[in-house]
């Protein structure tokens, strides 16, 4: 599996886990889902650029 695909799979699992934890433990776990989503959005715009 390519590293790019692995990152996307791990991000999806993190979002799924945080939503499940927010339903069962605390709504504060939604912050993790928001952070992962924001990180994926930023990485989509910065793909191929050198910082």
Helices and strands as residue ranges (DSSP letters): H 3-24, G 27-29, H 30-46
